[in-house]
Amino acid sequence: MKYVTYLIYIMFWESLVFGGCGYAVFALGRSGWWFLLAFFLGASAYSPTKWIYGIVS
């Protein structure tokens, strides 16, 4: 069950981060540097080992 919840979590997180970035860049006309911020925010999500097994590496 934890695999499914992680899949839902990561899909929600990445779509929120990159969707918000895409909105800021393409709809609002902001700088493309927002994609760099989105990359770092996307990389800051929980890892599968931390989510599923509780192992902090």
C-alpha positions in Angstrom: 0.0 0.0 0.0 2.9 2.4 0.7 4.0 2.0 -2.9 0.7 3.3 -4.1 0.7 6.2 -1.7 4.2 7.1 -2.7 3.2 7.1 -6.4 0.2 9.4 -5.7 2.4 11.6 -3.6 5.2 12.0 -6.1 2.8 12.5 -9.0 1.0 15.2 -7.0 4.2 16.9 -5.9 5.9 17.0 -9.3 2.7 18.2 -11.1 2.3 20.9 -8.5 5.9 22.1 -8.7 6.3 21.9 -12.5 2.8 22.9 -13.2 3.2 26.0 -11.0 6.5 26.8 -12.7 5.0 26.4 -16.1 2.1 28.7 -15.2 4.5 31.3 -13.9 6.7 31.2 -16.9 4.3 30.7 -19.8 1.1 32.3 -18.5 2.5 35.1 -16.4 5.6 35.7 -18.5 8.1 35.3 -15.7 11.8 34.4 -16.1 12.8 30.9 -17.2 15.0 30.7 -14.1 11.8 29.5 -12.4 12.5 26.1 -14.0 15.8 25.9 -12.1 13.8 26.5 -8.9 11.3 23.9 -9.9 14.1 21.4 -10.5 15.5 21.9 -7.0 12.0 21.8 -5.4 11.2 18.6 -7.3 14.4 17.0 -6.2 13.6 17.9 -2.5 10.7 15.4 -2.5 10.8 12.4 -0.2 12.8 9.6 -1.7 11.1 6.2 -2.1 13.3 4.5 0.6 12.4 7.2 3.1 8.7 7.1 2.3 8.3 3.3 2.1 10.9 2.0 4.5 11.5 5.0 6.8 15.3 4.8 6.0 17.1 8.1 6.1 20.2 8.0 4.0 
